[in-house]
Amino acid sequence: MQNPHTNPVRSEVSPWRAASAAGLGTMIEYYDFQLYGVLAVTLSLLFFVGENENAALLSTLAIFGGAFLARPLGGIFFGWFGDRHGRTAALMVTIIGIGVASAFMGLLPTYATLGLMAPALLLLCRLLQGFFAGGEITGAATYVAECSPANKRGFFGAFNPAAATLGLSLATGVAGLVSTLFGKEAMQEWAWRIPFLLSIPLILLCVWARSRIEDSPRFQELLKSHKPEHSPISVILREHSRPLMQVIAIGFAQNAAGYVGVVYLSTHLTRTLKFDVSAVFWLVSVVTLVSAFLMPFAGGLSDRFGRKPLLIIGLLGYMVLVPLTMWVASWGSFVIAAIAVAISIIPFIIVQSVGYPLYAELFPTRVRYSGISLGFNIATILGGATAPFIASWLSTKTGSSMAPAFYVMAAALVGIIALRSVQETSGRALAD
């Protein structure tokens, strides 16, 4: 009888190589996708001329959220594509699409040139980014899980969120460098385009790396014994609705807390608390850079102690540290604010690094790509798309800079409740 705690498939693809190639694409995805959020204040003044500062920023953040509406469509398409034609083929298409959309964004005329067509084209580029991003990190999580030994899936699975975090750090770092080199005036006029256009060489590098990896052994073995599912989404809704709802609930908490803690935090520190823009860019970049290198260690801890305990600790950390950080930052000292931000990143490290391996373990191989993509992308709409907008709206309507912290606390509580229904998955063989 087969031991359920051992992986019956001996991987022919090095997990190090698989995690590196998959992670590189994830890094570029998050660089491209989050760059818009990092530059939201700058873009609001270029694409929404004539509105007051608050209205322009809210309109810009609404487009940020609009990209998430396309993610489930991309998730459904690339989940189907990846479950029928292979993980690597889908991952090649997604990363090229994201890069092209980002490059076009860097070439867009502004409101001063095209009027209302400018924000319309900005929205179109974001929708295209969202469509392709819908299949990227979920496909990468699927691929890495299927190429990793059972007792190391948490460690190697954490390479994807680590790479995503590196993408965040790269986006804020590049924005900060461009702002420092060219100054505020040039940044507002033309230099904002540079970070978007840098996606072109990054995409070429990723295409080269992904062209050198084979498909996962689990998917190859599945093709030998079974035909690919004709309609993976139907199978998920009919047979795997429970794990789908678990991914949606946990993913909502992961996204809502993460986006307020990273994307909105930059806006909060610069616009609400009036700290220097370049200094905030560098702070967020350095903190996220350090956190990326700590994620594999958090993933490794989940291999030893379990996914559920680590995730619950991380979500509880959000409930305590986010409001504490926003309160301390309001004191007016940038040094104290920087220390608080550095401490508040701990829950982000835990939840991001452990969440993705867990999602991959909840579905069988024949519908894994589709299951993760559908559940996680619905979660990004509920949590990620709305979080910066809701945080900014709450702050504006209540007049309190602390209001977004209560939203984070509520979102984290949703994730904790959902985890109560999840069975521990660490160390177990993936279902076929």
N, C-alpha and C positions, 0 to 999 in steps of 0.2 A: 504493500500500500504506500502511496506517495505521501511523504511528509509535508503537511501544509505550511510548515515554517521554513521550507527551503525552496529555492528558486529552481524549477525543473529545467529551465532553459539556460544553457551555458552561453553567455553572450559572446558573439564573435566580433562585436564592436567594443573597443575600449571605452569604458565609462568616462574616462578622462577626456578622450577625444570627442565623444558624443556630447558631454557637458560643455566642453569648450566651444564647439561649433554651434550648438544650439544657443548657448549663452551669448555668443557674439551677436547673433541676430536679435536676441531679446534686448541687449544693450542698445543697439541702434534703434530698435522700435521705440524704446522708452525715451531715448534722446530726441527722436523726431516728434513723438507724440506729446511729450511733456514740455518741449521747448515753447510751445504756444502758451502754456500756463505760466511758465517762467517770465515770458515777455508780455504778459497780459496788460500790464499798465501802459507799456509803450504802444502796443497795438491798439489799445482803446482810443488813444489820441490820434491815431492815423486813419482808422477805419470808421470811426463814429464821430466825425466832426459835427459840431452844432449841438450836441447833447452836453449836459453838465457832467462834471467829472464822475459822480456816482453812477449816473445813468449809462455813461459810456463804458465804464468798467463792468457794470452788470450785463450790458449787451455783449461785451467781449467774452465774459464768462459763460453767457448763455450759449454762444457758439462753441466754446470749449465743451460744454455739456452735450451740444448737439452731435458731436462726433461719436459719442457713445451710443446714440440711437442706431447707428449703422453697425456697431460691433456685433450684435446678435445675428444680423444678416450675414456678415462675414464669417461668424462662428459657425452658423448652420452650413454655409457653403463649403468652407474649408474643412469643417469636421467631416462632412460627407465625402469631400475629395480625399482627405487624408485617410479615412477609414476604408475607402475603396481603392485608391491608387498609391497609397504610401505616404509615410510621414515626411520624408525628405523632399518629395516633389511639392507637397503643399507648402512646406517651409521655404522653399526657394521662391515660389510665387509671392508669398506674403511679404517677404522682406523687400523684394524689388518694388512691389506696389506702394509700400509705405514710403520708401525713399523717393520715388518719383513724385508722389503727392507733396512731400515736404519740400522738395526742390522747387516745384511750381509755386508753393506758398511764398518762397523767398523771392520770386519774380513778379509777384502780384503788384499791379498799380494800386495806389491808395485812394481814399475818398476824394482827395484834391484833384485827382486825374479822372476817375470814372464815376464819382458820385455814388449812388446806391448800389451800382453794380460791383463796387469794390468789396463791401461786406458780403454780398451774395456769392462772389467767387471765393472769398475766404471761407465761407460756410461749405461750399462745394469741396474745397481741398480738405477740410476737416472731415467731411463725411467719407471721402475716399480713404483718408488715413484710418478712420474708424473701421471701415469695411475690411481692409487688409489686416489691421491690428487685431481684429476679432479672431483670427486664426493663428496668430504668431506665438504668443507666450504659452497659450494652451497646447499648441502643437509641440512646442519645445518641451513643455512639462511631460507630455505624453511620450515623446521620443526618449528623453533622458530616463524616465522611470522604466521603460522597456529595455533599456541598455544597461541598467545598474543591478548589481546583486541585491537581494532582498534586505540584507543587514546593513546596506549602505545607501539605500534610496533616499533617506532624509539628507545625508551629506551631499550626494551628487545632485539631488533635486533642488537643493538650496542654491546651486550655481545659477539657476534661472532668475530667481528674485535678486540674487547678488548682482547679476548682470543688469537687470532692470534698474537697480539702484545706482549702479555705475553709470547707466544712461542718464538718470536724473542728475547725478553729480557732474557728468560731462556737460549736460545742457546748462546747468547753472554756472559751471566753471567757464564755459565758452562765452556765455552771455556776460559774465563778470569781466573776462579778459577783454572782450571787444569793447565793453563800456569803459574800461580803464584805459585802453590804448587810444581810443578815438574820441572819448569824451561824451558828455550828455547830449550836446547839440547834434553831433554827427550820428549818435545812436538813434536819435529821434528822426533824423532825415533819411539816412540810407544804411548805416552800419548794422541795423537790426536784421538786414537780409543775410549777412554773412553766416550766422549760425545755421540758418535753414539750408543754405547752399552747400555747407560742409557735409551734408548727408550724402552727397554724390560719391566722393571717394570712400566714405564709410560703407556704403552699399556694395561697391565694387569689391572691397576687402571681404565682406561677408559672403558674397556670391562665390568667391574663390574658395573660402573655407568650407562652405556647405557642399560644394561640388566634389569634395574629397571624402565624404562620408557615405556609408551604405545605410539602407533602411534597417530598422530595428529587427533583431532576430525573432522577437515574439510576433511581429507582424508578418515576417516571412514564413514562419511556421504556421501561422493562422491560414495563410493563403494555400498551404499544402493540404490542409485538412478541411477547410471550410471555404465557401464562396463568401466574398464580402457582402455585408448587409446592403440590400437595395435601398432601404430607407432607415438609416440609423436613428434618426430623430423619432420615428414611430416606435422603434424598439425601446428607446429610452423612456418615452412617455408611457408605454404600455407595461414595461417590465422593470424599469429602474427610476420610477418617479421619486422614491424616497431619497436616494443619494442625490438626485437632481435638486430637490428642495434643500437638502443639507448644504450643497455647494452654494446655492443662491444665498442662503441665510449667512453662512460663514463668510462668503465672499463679499456680501454687503458690508459686514462689519469691517473686514479687511480693507475694503476700498474707501468707505466713508471716513474711517479713522486715519488711514494713510494719506488720503488726499488733503484733508484738513491739516494734518500734521506736517505735510511737506509742501504741497502746491499752494494752498491758501496761506500757509504760515509766512511765505515770502511776501505776499500782498499785505498781510496783517502787519508785519514788521516795518514795511516801507510806507504804506499808505496811512494806516491807522496810527502807528506809533512814531512815524516820521524818522526812522533810522536811515542812514545813508544806503542808497540802492546798491552800490558796488560792494559795500561791506556786507550787506545781507546776502548778496549773491555768493560771495566767497564763504561766508559762514555756512550756508546750507550746503554748498558744494563740498566743503571739507568734512562736515559731519556725515553726509550721506556717503562720501567716499570711504570713510573709516567703517561705517556700518556695513558696507558691501563686503568687506573682507572678513567681517565677523559672522556673516550669515551662514557659511558652511559649517562653522563650529556649532551654531544654534541648531542647524539641521542634523548634525551629528549627535547632539544631545537628544534630539527626538528619536533617533535610532536606538538610543540606550534607555530612555525613560518614557517614550511614547509620544505620539503626536498630540493627543488630547490634553495631557497635563501642561505641555509647553504652550499650547494655544490659549488655554484658560489663563495661564500666568500672564501672557502677552496682552490679552484683552483687558484683564484687570489692571495691568500697568497703564494702558491707555486711559482708563477711567480715573486714575489717580494723577498721572503725570501731565496730561494735556492741560487740564484746568490750572494745575500748579504752575506750569510753564507760562501760560498766558498771563497769569496774575503777576508772576515775578518779572516778566518782560515789560509790564506796564509801569514798573518803577522808574524807567527812564535811563538806566545804565546799560549800555550795549554789552559790556563785559559780563555783567550778571545775566543778561538775556542770552548771551552766547553759551554760558555754562548751563543754563536751564534747557536750552535747545539740545545741547549735547546729551544731557541726561534723558530727555524725553524721547530720544530716538531708540531707546532700548526696546520698548514694545513693538516698534516698527520692525526692528531686526528679527524679533521672535516670530511675529505673526506672518510676515512676508516669507521667511525662510521655511517655515513648517507648513504653511497653507498649501502651497503648490504640490508637494509630494503627497499630501493627504488627498487632494482632489483626484490625482491620478490613480490612487489605490481604491477608490470607491466604485470604479466602473470596470467591466471586463474589456479585454483587448479589442473585441470586435466592434465596440461602440465607444471606446475610451476617448478618442479625439473629439467625437461629437458631443459626448456627455459633458466633458470638461468645458468645451467651447460654449455650449448652450448655457449651462449653469453659471459659469463665471462671467460671461458677457451680459447676462441678465443682471447679475450682481453689480457689474460696473455701471449699468444704467441707474440702478436703484441707489448705489452708494457713491461711485466715482463721478458720474456725470453731474449729479446734483450737489455734491458736497461743497465745492468752492462757492457755487452760487448761493446755496442755502446759508453757508457760513457768512458770506458778505451781506446777504439780505437780513439775516438775524441781527448782525452787528449794526446795520443801518437802521432797522426798524426799532430796535430796543434801545439804541444809543449806548449799548454796553459792549466793550471789546471782549468780554468774557462769554458772551452768548454762544459762540460756536463750540465752546468746550462742552456745553451741555448736550449738544447734538452728538458729539463724539462719544460721550458717556452712554447715551441711549443706543447708539449703533453697536458699541462694544457689548452691551447687555444682550442684544439680539443674537450675536455670535455665541456668547456663552450658553444661552438657552438652547441653541441649535446643537451645540457640541454634546449636550446631554444624551442625544439620540444616536450619536455616532459610535460605532464599535471601534476599538483600537485596531489599527492596521499596520503598525510598524513591525517589521520582521517577517511579515507573511508574504507568501507568493502571490503575484498578481493573478487575478481571475482571467480565464480565457474567454 
